[in-house]
Amino acid sequence: GNSVTQMEGPVTLSEEAFLTINCTYTATGYPSLFWYVQYPGEGLQLLLKATKADDKGSNKGFEATYRKETTSFHLEKGSVQVSDSAVYFCALSDPQGAQKLVFGQGTRLTINP
Amino acid sequence: DVKVTQSSRYLVKRTGEKVFLECVQDMDHENMFWYRQDPGLGLRLIYFSYDVKMKEKGDIPEGYSVSREKKERFSLILESASTNQTSMYLCASGSGKKNQPQHFGDGTRLSIL
């Protein structure tokens, strides 16, 4: 079946550090890939997405590239801020339709000033 | 702007009670979803609906039911609440179009005593 694996958290960085959160997936067919972010006390918000191989999604300084050969969609940011502290979820959409999402377990990120 | 509204942010109920969680979306979306979020497990799909009066089981439907009498409203029902149903519950909606993201409410933190 379809599955998503994220790097273990929590992750703690200093402000202006480089961020990578690893995400790999297993899927039949060609899923779309998403990163969602959950700020404290809120629901999930879409951060970025990519719908086919070699697509790069980007938003708010974050980037992720859909790598079919390595079945990965790692999230990166060159210089993190305190306001980036949140839980990040990698997800794939079920290629069979119905817009169902399969989520990774989430990675809690804390940025210290 | 897109809006998914969950009726309660926090809810405390007792074991054996029948519990209703309500969700309303204002985007005329076809699909609606209920997830539960637990630490280390990410989001797990309980039920989803792709049309009024239509529903399908997700990955963890046991102990839950749903109702969708109107397009904009999707209710999650705990028939007889148990302590292992203490969790964060997230509602989401989606257009049903391929590669489009889901939109989430702020969540209901439910405690069963």
Interface residues (C-beta under 8 A of the other chain):
Chain A: V4 S32 F34 Y36 G41 E42 G43 L44 Q45 L46 K49 T51 F89 S93 G97 A98 Q99 K100 L101 F103 G104 Q105 G106
Chain B: V4 N31 F33 G40 L41 G42 L43 R44 L45 F48 Y50 E56 G58 L90 A92 G94 S95 G96 K97 K98 N99 Q100 P101 Q102 H103 F104 G105 D106 G107
